[in-house]
Amino acid sequence: MAGRDITEGRASFAVAVDVGVLSDTSIWQNTDVAYDVAIGGMPFIYAISDEYPYIRQTAPFRKEQFDNQSEPGEQSLTGWWLRSQSSFHEGTGITFYDPALIPGEGTFRYADSKGVDVWTEGEVTLLKESVQGHNITGAIASNGRPNQHLRSIQYSGTNAVLLLDEFDVDKIDTSGTVTHFIDYNSGVDDKVYAICDDGTDAYWVTNDTGPSGKLEVNRKPLTGDSSTSATVMFTTNGITVTNAAMEYVKERIVMCANNSVYEFSTAASALPTAVYTHPASTHVYTSITASGTSIYVSGYNGIQSTIQRFTLNTSGAMPTLNQAIVAAELPVGEIVFRIFYYLGLMAIGTSKGIRIATVQEDGSIVYGPLIVETTQPCYDFAARDHYIWCATGVDGEPGVIRIDLSREMSTLVYAYANDVYYAGVTGHQTTGCAFFGDSNRLAYTTTYASSADGYVYAESASTLITNGYLQTGYIRYNTLEPKNFKRLLGRGDFSKGSMTLNTVDKDGTVYDVITYDSAVPPVEVTTSQPANAQEYLAYKFTLYRDATTSSLGPTFKGYQAKATIATPRQRVIRFPVYCFDVETDKYNVLTGYEGRAKDRINALEAVEENGDVLTFQDLITGEFRQCVVEQIQFNRMTPPDRGFSGFGGIITITIRTV
């Protein structure tokens, strides 16, 4: 008899054949029944009408935001994604500029700079240029230490630096005038191994080549020159100096000669017994400094490097020790070349870069991680105000790095940036730095490599470097989605000199955008390159000094970048479909079975709950998309005609393409 008996297995009412398995890989292929649409392999017939329309629209792709950034105006209320930066005084050292992800303050950091002064909050200006001066020949010694040393001195009201250059010691003033202070002759005399001063006299150690002895310590007033006879403080038989370091600290001279440490007054007439002798005769002492309670010496033996501490006894003298107190051990392979105590902190220059250490009340020290890893060792330090300048070179050229000790970005990691440098010279190592007397003008030295000699470089009094740049961290708006970087505005005063704005892609390719100067004011411009959407982008700002007055240049005060998200837009599609036990397609072909509608509703609801990705097929238009089911609404109703029967109604399905 006619009917819908599940046991009869009639093809037109086959059990569960069109329920589908609902997975992202399930594809429906029409055979005998002409379905209109399929979700995850489950086919349906459209129930589109005025009451139940088919709707598709763009899915929301931008959430509403409020301004919780430290930079004002970062909210995206106008459709743009904004990124602003109004100061750069926290220095270099970041790769990505995502303020919310940068530890500490971090919102005023950037990726790289050269030739610009970033330390005035809210301003970037050109640094002074460096002038190449006195030629020097001292090389790196066989033990890895430079034969050059530079000290700040003042004599007869003249601000100068005292340059030790192996066999010679010269005084160089701010005008570049060189006064020979010690002239030893190579092949006749021995070189000067170390020198220090107490503000009035200079003291140095060498080897006496005469019959009276070997180790020799001399003194001479800083007002003297090479014609002024030195006073021999003492000579000592049986000690031939091959390496030395000396410093005037705590009103006495501390000298490391070979592997022994000595302490003596400026009026000493004989070498005292060594305070300490390192058990390894190959130990190389490199530097001396002092804190409030202790005197420190640094050195290394092979690839092992330490900082030793000597605490003064109740009489104020350094006690004779059988074993020095090791205040710090550096990682194996990292060699200490310079230690420098300043503002309660100790700067440590090593073969790897620069570290900063805290000095405790008992004299012990705790050092932090490498602030910056340099391409050459850090050989020397100089200080003014709350800054330390470091003899490290700048991108392989002669120059220094500056550290701001007032800005601790994380524990014992301080803000830093490249500082004054000399362009066009490569292959040299920057070996020393010091200020001319009590002025704010810096001098630094280089040692030669191959056959090229080194030089003394002096920071100019007023002439700016011809150009310098600052490059931001890559901007990605805290997301890996591609973006269209479209607008850029630079802020500042460009009436003197000029500034070029560039974009920098992920491969480091630089694209010109615009140049601001007295004729082109700072206007917002379109950044058309790179042409395609980018995951992230950086901006480079190059400052040029004034073409007429070399002491004037532009002032860069910040920028604002604008981008839009480039992610393909998602679609929300809402469509009605029939869901009855038995249905008829447009060709009057029947399909279904008793309970079919309920099975299909259950399957759809299960997928909706799990959020699975499914395949959406419009079998009429051929559209094929991946999607998730966002909402299912079932309206139970009377079958519309005799071709539809049993339990059922209309399901309104809302999907979002993905």
Secondary structure, 3 states (H helix, E strand, C coil): CCCCCHHHCCHHHCCCCCCCCCCCCCCCCCCCCCCCEEECCEEECECCCCCCCCEEEECCCCCCCCCCCCCCCCCCCCCCEEEEECCCCCCCCCCECCHHHCCCCCCCCCCEEECEECCCCCCEEECEEEEEEEEECCCECCCCCECEEEEEEEECCEEEEEEEECCEEEEEECCCCEEEEEECCECCECCCCEEEECCCEEEEEEECCCCCCCEEEEEEECCCCCCCCCEEEEEECCCCCCCEEEEEECCEEEEEECCEEEEECCCCCCCCCCCEECCCCCCEEEEEEECCCEEEEEEEECCEEEEEEEECCCCCCCCCCCCCEEEEECCCCCCEEEEEEECCEEEEEECCEEEEEEECCCCCEEECCCCEECCCCCCCEEEECCEEEEECCECCECEEEEEEEEEEEECCEEEEEEEEECCCCCCCEEEEEEECCCCCCEEEEEECCCCCCEEEEEEEEEEECCEEEEECCEECCCCCCCEEEEEEEEEEECCCCEEEEEEECCCCCEEEEEEECCCCCCCCEECCCCCCCECCEEEEEEEECCCCCCCCCCEEEEEEEEEEECCCCCEEEEEEEEEEEEEECCCCCEEECCCHHHHHHHHHHHHHHHCCEEEEEECCCCCEEEEEEEEEEEEECCCCCCCCEEEEEEEEEEEEEC
